[in-house]
Protein backbone atom coordinates (compact mmCIF):
# COMPACT_ATOMS: atom_id res chain seq x y z
CA UNK A 1 0.00 0.00 0.00
CA UNK A 2 0.98 3.63 -0.44
CA UNK A 3 2.78 5.38 2.39
CA UNK A 4 0.71 8.38 3.47
CA UNK A 5 2.59 11.66 3.69
CA UNK A 6 1.82 14.17 6.41
CA UNK A 7 0.27 17.47 5.40
CA UNK A 8 -0.83 16.29 1.95
CA UNK A 9 -4.62 16.40 2.30
CA UNK A 10 -6.22 16.56 -1.14
CA UNK A 11 -9.74 17.05 -2.48
CA UNK A 12 -9.52 13.69 -4.21
CA UNK A 13 -7.12 10.74 -4.01
CA UNK A 14 -6.39 8.20 -6.74
CA UNK A 15 -6.59 4.41 -6.42
CA UNK A 16 -5.48 1.96 -9.08
CA UNK A 17 -3.97 -1.51 -9.41
CA UNK A 18 -0.42 -2.69 -9.99
CA UNK A 19 -1.06 -3.57 -13.65
CA UNK A 20 -0.70 0.18 -14.31
CA UNK A 21 3.08 -0.33 -14.04
CA UNK A 22 3.47 3.07 -12.36
CA UNK A 23 7.02 4.01 -11.35
CA UNK A 24 7.51 3.89 -7.58
CA UNK A 25 8.71 7.49 -7.36
CA UNK A 26 5.54 8.73 -9.06
CA UNK A 27 3.34 6.64 -6.76
CA UNK A 28 5.02 8.17 -3.71
CA UNK A 29 5.18 11.73 -5.04
CA UNK A 30 1.48 11.88 -5.91
CA UNK A 31 0.03 9.76 -3.08
CA UNK A 32 -1.44 7.10 -5.37
CA UNK A 33 -2.84 4.04 -3.60
CA UNK A 34 -2.02 0.87 -5.53
CA UNK A 35 -3.87 -2.43 -5.08
CA UNK A 36 -1.62 -5.42 -5.87
CA UNK A 37 -3.08 -7.76 -8.45
CA UNK A 38 -2.79 -11.47 -7.68
CA UNK A 39 -0.85 -14.20 -9.47
CA UNK A 40 -1.63 -17.88 -8.84
CA UNK A 41 1.31 -20.24 -9.23
CA UNK A 42 1.03 -23.92 -8.43
CA UNK A 43 -1.88 -23.19 -6.08
CA UNK A 44 -0.15 -20.33 -4.24
CA UNK A 45 -1.50 -16.79 -4.39
CA UNK A 46 1.24 -14.19 -4.89
CA UNK A 47 0.58 -10.47 -4.69
CA UNK A 48 2.12 -8.53 -7.53
CA UNK A 49 5.19 -6.63 -6.30
CA UNK A 50 4.65 -7.78 -2.71
CA UNK A 51 5.09 -11.56 -2.61
CA UNK A 52 6.96 -11.79 -5.90
CA UNK A 53 9.18 -9.31 -7.70
CA UNK A 54 9.63 -8.92 -11.44
CA UNK A 55 13.09 -10.49 -11.26
CA UNK A 56 11.87 -13.50 -9.24
CA UNK A 57 8.97 -13.99 -11.63
CA UNK A 58 11.11 -14.19 -14.78
CA UNK A 59 13.67 -16.47 -13.11
CA UNK A 60 10.96 -18.89 -12.04
CA UNK A 61 9.15 -18.76 -15.39
CA UNK A 62 12.36 -19.95 -17.04
CA UNK A 63 12.47 -23.24 -15.11
CA UNK A 64 9.03 -23.98 -13.66
CA UNK A 65 6.95 -26.31 -15.91
CA UNK A 66 3.79 -25.05 -14.19
CA UNK A 67 2.56 -21.87 -15.83
CA UNK A 68 1.08 -19.14 -13.64
CA UNK A 69 -2.41 -17.74 -13.97
CA UNK A 70 -4.17 -14.71 -12.59
CA UNK A 71 -6.79 -14.51 -9.88
CA UNK A 72 -9.96 -12.46 -9.65
CA UNK A 73 -9.40 -9.38 -7.50
CA UNK A 74 -11.13 -9.40 -4.12
CA UNK A 75 -13.53 -6.50 -3.50
CA UNK A 76 -12.12 -6.33 0.02
CA UNK A 77 -8.71 -5.41 -1.39
CA UNK A 78 -10.36 -2.36 -2.89
CA UNK A 79 -12.26 -1.62 0.33
CA UNK A 80 -8.90 -1.48 2.13
CA UNK A 81 -7.48 0.74 -0.60
CA UNK A 82 -10.45 3.12 -0.37
CA UNK A 83 -9.92 3.44 3.37
CA UNK A 84 -6.25 4.26 2.82
CA UNK A 85 -7.02 6.77 0.09
CA UNK A 86 -9.65 8.53 2.23
CA UNK A 87 -6.85 9.44 4.63
CA UNK A 88 -5.28 11.32 1.72
CA UNK A 89 -8.30 12.88 0.02
CA UNK A 90 -11.83 14.01 0.77
CA UNK A 91 -13.05 11.69 -1.98
CA UNK A 92 -11.63 8.76 -3.95
CA UNK A 93 -11.40 8.11 -7.67
CA UNK A 94 -10.54 4.50 -8.56
CA UNK A 95 -9.20 3.86 -12.07
CA UNK A 96 -9.48 0.30 -13.43
CA UNK A 97 -8.66 -1.36 -16.73
CA UNK A 98 -11.61 -1.92 -19.09
CA UNK A 99 -14.28 -4.36 -17.93
CA UNK A 100 -14.11 -6.19 -21.27
CA UNK A 101 -10.51 -7.15 -20.39
CA UNK A 102 -10.74 -7.80 -16.65
CA UNK A 103 -13.07 -8.30 -13.70
CA UNK A 104 -11.32 -5.53 -11.73
CA UNK A 105 -14.06 -3.04 -12.54
CA UNK A 106 -16.69 -5.39 -11.09
CA UNK A 107 -14.58 -5.93 -7.96
CA UNK A 108 -14.11 -2.18 -7.47
CA UNK A 109 -17.82 -1.43 -7.92
CA UNK A 110 -18.71 -4.24 -5.50
CA UNK A 111 -16.26 -2.70 -3.04
CA UNK A 112 -18.11 0.62 -3.22
CA UNK A 113 -21.27 -1.13 -1.99
CA UNK A 114 -19.28 -2.69 0.86
CA UNK A 115 -17.50 0.53 1.79
CA UNK A 116 -19.21 2.63 4.48
CA UNK A 117 -18.31 5.96 2.81
CA UNK A 118 -19.54 4.87 -0.62
CA UNK A 119 -20.76 8.36 -1.56
CA UNK A 120 -17.14 9.51 -1.64
CA UNK A 121 -15.89 6.87 -4.11
CA UNK A 122 -16.30 6.59 -7.87
CA UNK A 123 -14.86 4.21 -10.46
CA UNK A 124 -13.69 5.08 -13.96
CA UNK A 125 -12.48 2.63 -16.61
CA UNK A 126 -9.41 3.44 -18.66
CA UNK A 127 -8.81 1.99 -22.12
CA UNK A 128 -5.81 -0.33 -21.87
CA UNK A 129 -3.19 -1.89 -19.59
CA UNK A 130 0.35 -1.12 -18.38
CA UNK A 131 1.17 2.61 -18.50
CA UNK A 132 -1.59 3.12 -21.07
CA UNK A 133 -3.66 2.50 -17.94
CA UNK A 134 -1.11 4.25 -15.75
CA UNK A 135 -0.84 7.57 -17.62
CA UNK A 136 -4.49 8.51 -16.95
CA UNK A 137 -3.91 7.73 -13.28
CA UNK A 138 -0.66 9.67 -13.16
CA UNK A 139 -2.03 12.76 -14.90
CA UNK A 140 -5.13 12.67 -12.70
CA UNK A 141 -2.97 12.34 -9.59
CA UNK A 142 -0.85 15.30 -10.67
CA UNK A 143 -3.99 17.38 -11.01
CA UNK A 144 -5.18 16.20 -7.58
CA UNK A 145 -1.79 17.06 -6.04
CA UNK A 146 -2.16 20.55 -7.51
CA UNK A 147 -5.49 21.00 -5.69
CA UNK A 148 -8.03 20.11 -8.40
CA UNK A 149 -11.48 18.95 -7.31
CA UNK A 150 -12.97 15.52 -7.98
CA UNK A 151 -14.88 16.55 -11.10
CA UNK A 152 -11.83 18.07 -12.75
CA UNK A 153 -9.60 15.13 -11.84
CA UNK A 154 -12.08 12.64 -13.27
CA UNK A 155 -12.23 14.68 -16.49
CA UNK A 156 -8.42 14.61 -16.70
CA UNK A 157 -8.41 10.83 -16.22
CA UNK A 158 -11.08 10.25 -18.86
CA UNK A 159 -9.42 12.49 -21.44
CA UNK A 160 -6.03 10.89 -20.82
CA UNK A 161 -7.55 7.40 -21.08
CA UNK A 162 -9.01 8.31 -24.48
CA UNK A 163 -5.55 9.49 -25.59
CA UNK A 164 -3.58 6.51 -24.29
CA UNK A 165 -2.61 3.21 -25.92
CA UNK A 166 0.04 0.51 -25.86
CA UNK A 167 1.87 -1.08 -28.77
CA UNK A 168 4.16 -4.06 -28.25
CA UNK A 169 6.18 -6.64 -30.12
CA UNK A 170 6.42 -10.33 -29.24
CA UNK A 171 7.85 -13.43 -30.85
CA UNK A 172 4.67 -15.37 -30.15
CA UNK A 173 1.08 -14.97 -29.02
CA UNK A 174 1.24 -18.19 -27.00
CA UNK A 175 0.92 -16.57 -23.59
CA UNK A 176 -1.87 -14.21 -24.61
CA UNK A 177 -3.73 -17.18 -26.05
CA UNK A 178 -3.35 -19.16 -22.84
CA UNK A 179 -4.70 -16.23 -20.86
CA UNK A 180 -7.78 -16.06 -23.11
CA UNK A 181 -6.99 -12.51 -24.31
CA UNK A 182 -6.92 -13.64 -27.94
CA UNK A 183 -8.37 -16.73 -29.69
CA UNK A 184 -6.14 -19.81 -29.85
CA UNK A 185 -6.66 -20.01 -33.61
CA UNK A 186 -5.11 -16.56 -34.02
CA UNK A 187 -2.08 -17.64 -31.98
CA UNK A 188 -1.63 -20.81 -34.05
CA UNK A 189 -1.81 -18.90 -37.31
CA UNK A 190 0.68 -16.34 -36.05
CA UNK A 191 3.11 -19.10 -35.10
CA UNK A 192 3.23 -20.21 -38.74
CA UNK A 193 4.32 -16.80 -39.98
CA UNK A 194 8.02 -15.84 -40.31
CA UNK A 195 7.39 -12.63 -38.44
CA UNK A 196 7.23 -10.88 -35.10
CA UNK A 197 3.79 -10.16 -33.73
CA UNK A 198 2.86 -6.56 -33.07
CA UNK A 199 -0.21 -5.98 -30.96
CA UNK A 200 -1.87 -2.85 -29.73
CA UNK A 201 -4.47 -2.04 -27.12
CA UNK A 202 -6.63 1.06 -27.03
CA UNK A 203 -10.12 1.88 -25.80
CA UNK A 204 -10.61 -1.64 -24.54
CA UNK A 205 -9.75 -3.40 -27.79
CA UNK A 206 -6.74 -5.57 -28.66
CA UNK A 207 -5.44 -5.85 -32.21
CA UNK A 208 -2.61 -8.04 -33.49
CA UNK A 209 -0.76 -8.17 -36.79
CA UNK A 210 2.45 -9.73 -38.15
CA UNK A 211 5.56 -7.62 -38.72
CA UNK A 212 7.69 -9.29 -41.37
CA UNK A 213 11.43 -8.90 -41.11
CA UNK A 214 13.72 -8.64 -38.10
CA UNK A 215 12.74 -7.94 -34.52
CA UNK A 216 14.74 -4.69 -34.75
CA UNK A 217 12.53 -3.60 -37.64
CA UNK A 218 9.41 -4.35 -35.61
CA UNK A 219 10.78 -2.33 -32.68
CA UNK A 220 11.52 0.63 -34.94
CA UNK A 221 7.98 0.28 -36.23
CA UNK A 222 6.64 0.78 -32.70
CA UNK A 223 8.54 4.07 -32.41
CA UNK A 224 7.15 5.16 -35.78
CA UNK A 225 3.64 4.23 -34.61
CA UNK A 226 3.95 6.49 -31.56
CA UNK A 227 5.46 9.33 -33.61
CA UNK A 228 2.48 9.30 -35.96
CA UNK A 229 0.04 9.21 -33.05
CA UNK A 230 1.76 12.22 -31.49
CA UNK A 231 1.84 14.52 -34.53
CA UNK A 232 -0.80 16.91 -33.14
CA UNK A 233 -0.06 16.46 -29.44
CA UNK A 234 0.93 19.16 -26.97
CA UNK A 235 1.77 16.49 -24.39
CA UNK A 236 3.45 13.16 -25.05
CA UNK A 237 4.15 10.69 -22.29
CA UNK A 238 5.91 7.42 -23.15
CA UNK A 239 6.70 4.39 -21.04
CA UNK A 240 9.01 1.62 -22.21
CA UNK A 241 7.99 -1.79 -20.85
CA UNK A 242 10.38 -4.73 -20.88
CA UNK A 243 9.83 -8.33 -19.83
CA UNK A 244 12.89 -10.49 -19.06
CA UNK A 245 15.37 -8.45 -21.11
CA UNK A 246 16.12 -5.29 -19.12
CA UNK A 247 18.91 -4.06 -21.39
CA UNK A 248 16.64 -4.22 -24.45
CA UNK A 249 14.21 -1.96 -22.60
CA UNK A 250 16.86 0.65 -21.87
CA UNK A 251 18.10 0.54 -25.46
CA UNK A 252 14.57 1.26 -26.64
CA UNK A 253 14.31 4.11 -24.14
CA UNK A 254 17.42 5.70 -25.64
CA UNK A 255 15.84 5.44 -29.10
CA UNK A 256 12.57 6.98 -27.85
CA UNK A 257 14.42 9.80 -26.11
CA UNK A 258 16.32 10.65 -29.30
CA UNK A 259 13.52 10.28 -31.84
CA UNK A 260 10.39 11.31 -29.94
CA UNK A 261 11.62 13.64 -27.17
CA UNK A 262 8.60 12.97 -24.96
CA UNK A 263 7.54 15.24 -22.09
CA UNK A 264 7.61 12.21 -19.78
CA UNK A 265 9.66 9.06 -20.32
CA UNK A 266 9.57 6.09 -17.97
CA UNK A 267 11.20 2.67 -18.15
CA UNK A 268 9.35 -0.04 -16.25
CA UNK A 269 9.09 -3.80 -16.31
CA UNK A 270 5.87 -5.58 -17.09
CA UNK A 271 4.53 -6.69 -13.70
CA UNK A 272 4.40 -10.42 -12.84
CA UNK A 273 0.65 -10.57 -13.42
CA UNK A 274 1.11 -9.04 -16.86
CA UNK A 275 4.08 -11.32 -17.46
CA UNK A 276 1.79 -14.31 -17.06
CA UNK A 277 -0.11 -13.06 -20.11
CA UNK A 278 2.73 -11.86 -22.36
CA UNK A 279 5.76 -14.10 -21.79
CA UNK A 280 9.46 -13.23 -21.55
CA UNK A 281 10.12 -11.77 -25.01
CA UNK A 282 7.62 -8.93 -25.00
CA UNK A 283 8.76 -5.33 -25.42
CA UNK A 284 6.28 -2.49 -25.45
CA UNK A 285 5.59 1.23 -25.58
CA UNK A 286 2.72 2.77 -23.69
CA UNK A 287 1.96 6.33 -24.62
CA UNK A 288 -0.42 9.17 -23.89
CA UNK A 289 -0.68 11.69 -26.72
CA UNK A 290 -2.94 14.60 -25.79
CA UNK A 291 -3.71 17.61 -27.98
CA UNK A 292 -4.17 19.73 -24.83
CA UNK A 293 -1.85 20.38 -21.93
N, C-alpha and C positions, 0 to 999 in steps of 0.2 A: 504494500500500500504506500501511498504518497506520504512523505513526511510533511507535517503541517508547520508552516512558518508563522512565527509570532508577528502580529501587526499587519497581516495581509488580508484582512476581511474584504471580500468582494461582493458585488451585487449578485453575481452568478458564478458558480464553479463548474468546471468541466469534468465529466467522467467518461472514460472509454475503456477498451480492452487492450490486451497486450499485442493483438494482431495488428495494431496500428503501427508497430515498429518505431515508436517515438524515441528519439535520443534521450538518454537519462538526464542530461543537463537541461533539456527543454522541459521535461516533466517537472523537475525540481523548480526551475525558474518561474514557471507559470502555474504552479500548484495544481497540476492535473492528477486526478485520481485514476489509477489504472487497475482494472480487474484482470488478474491472470487467467488466460484461457487454460484449458486442461487437456493434456495428452494422456492417452491410455496405452501403456506398453506392457505386454505380457501380464495383463490384469491389474497393473499398478497405475494409480492416478498420479500424474506429475504436473504440478502447476508451472506454467510457462514462465521461465525466468526466475522461479523461486526454488523449485525442486530439481530443475534441470536447466543447465545453461546451454547456449548455442553450441559451444565447443564440445560439451559432453554429449549432446544430441548427435552431432555429426560423427563423432568417434564411435558411438554405439551403433549408429545406423550402418556403419561400414562392416561390422562383424556379426551383428545380431540377426539371425534368420527370421525372427518374429518382427513383422512390420508394425509400427505404431498406428494408432487411430486417434481420433479426437472424440471428446466427450461433450455432451450437451451442457451448456452453462447452467449452473444453479441460480435460480432467482435470488436465493439468500446471499450469494456472493455480491449481487448488485445492491441488495438491501444494505449490506455492510458498507459498500462503496458510497451509497447515498448518505449514510450517516457520517462518514468521514468527510465527504464533500460539503455537507451542511455546516461543518465547523469552519469551512473556508469561505463559503458564500451564502447569501440570503436565500438563494434558490439554486437548483441543480439542473444542468443540461447534460443528458447522457447521449453520446453519439455511438451508434452501432453500425456494423456493416449491413448491407441490404438483406432484407428478410428472405429474398429469393435465393441467397447464398448461404444463409446460416440461421440457426434458431436463436441467436443472441438477442434479436429484437423482441421475440416473444418472451424470453427470460427477463429482459429489462422491463417490459410492460407488466409482466406478472409481478415483478418486484415492486412496482409503483403501488399496486393494490395491497401489497403486504406492508408497505412502508407507512408509518403513522403520519408522516408529514407529506402525504402524496400530492397535495396541492402545490408543493414547491418543486416538483420534479417533472421534467418532460423528456421525451425521447425523440431523437431525430435520426433517420437513416442516412448514411452517406452512400456513395455509389460504387465503392470498390474496397480493396484490402490493402495491407501494408501502408506505406505513407500516403497512398492515394486515399486512404481512410484517415491517416494521421494528419495530413495537411489541414483539412477542415477543422479538426480538433485543435491543432496548434494555432491556427489563425484566430479561431474563436477564443482560445485561452489568452492570446495576446490582447485581444480586444477587452476581455474580462479583466485582465491585469491592469489595463489602462483606465478602468472605471466604467465601461459600457454596461448598460442594463441588459436584462435577460432577452428582451425582444430584439435588440440590436445584435447581441451575440449569436442568437439563433439564426438571424438573417445572414451574418457573416459565415456561419457554418454551412448553411444551405447553399449559398452562392459559391463557396469554395468547393463543396462537394460536387456541384454541377461542373466545375472547372477542373476537376482532378481525375486522373486516370493512371493506370500502370501498364507498361509494356515490358515484356520479358522474353528471354530466349532460353530454350532448353533443348537438350539432345533427344528428349523423349517425353511423351505425354503419359507414360506409364503410371506415375504417382497420382497425377490428376484424375486419371481414369479410375484408379483404385479408390480414390476418395469420393467418387461419384460426381465430381465437378464437370466432367465431360463424358460423353458416351464411350463405351469400350470400343465400339466399331471405329470411331474417329481415331482413337489411340492406335489401333491395329493398322489402320490405313497410313497413319503418319509414320509408323515404324518402317514401312516398306519404302518410304521416300528417301533418297540420298540428300537429306536436307536437315537443317536445324528447324525447330518449331518456334515460331514467334506467336505469343498470345498476348492479348490485351484485355483489360477489364475497365469498363466505364459504365456508370449509371446502371449498375446491377447486371450487366451483361458481359459474358466472356466470349471472345472470338479467338480462333486459332488459325494459323496459316503456315505453310512451309516457306522457308527461306533457303533457296538453293545456293550452293557455294559454301565457303568456309564459315566457321563460327565467327571469325573476326569480321567478316562481311555482315553477318547478321547483327553483331553488336554495333557496328557503325550505323546500320539501318535503324536501330533503336534511337540513337542520337539524332539522326535525321528526322525521325518521326516526331520527337519532342520539339526540335527546331521549328518544324512546320506548324505544330500546334501552338507555338508561342509567338507566331509572327505578329499578332496584334495585341500582345499582352503588355501590361504595365507592371505586372508582378509575375515572376517565374520562380517557383520553388521546385527543386529537384532532389530526390533521394535515390542514391545508388544502393541496391539491395544485393548482397551476395549470399550464397549458400555455404558450401564447404570451402570454397576457394577465396580466401580473404584478399590475397594479393591481386586477383583478377578484379575484385571490386574496387580496390584503390586505383588500379590502372584505369578503369572506366571513369572514376571520379576525376582523374587528371584530364581525361579527354573531354568530359562534360564541362569542367572548369574553363578549359581553353576555348572550346567551340561554342558553348551556350552562355557562359558568364551569368549564371542564375543569381537572383537576389539571395536565395538561401540554397545551400548545398549540404546535404547530410550523407553520411556513409553508414549504413546499418546492416546487420545481418537479418536474413529472414528468421523469424522466431521459430522455436522447435515445433509449435503447432502448425505453422505454415510449412515448415520443412517436411512434415508428414505428408503434405499434399503435393509438394513440388519436386522433392528429391535433391540430390547433392550438386547437380550441374546447372542449376538455374541461376541466372543473372538478370537483374531487372532494374528498370527506372520508373519510379513513381514521380509524378509531376503535378503541379497545380499551376495552371496558366490562366490568370485572371486579367480581363481588360481594364479593371479598375484597380485602385490601390487599396 
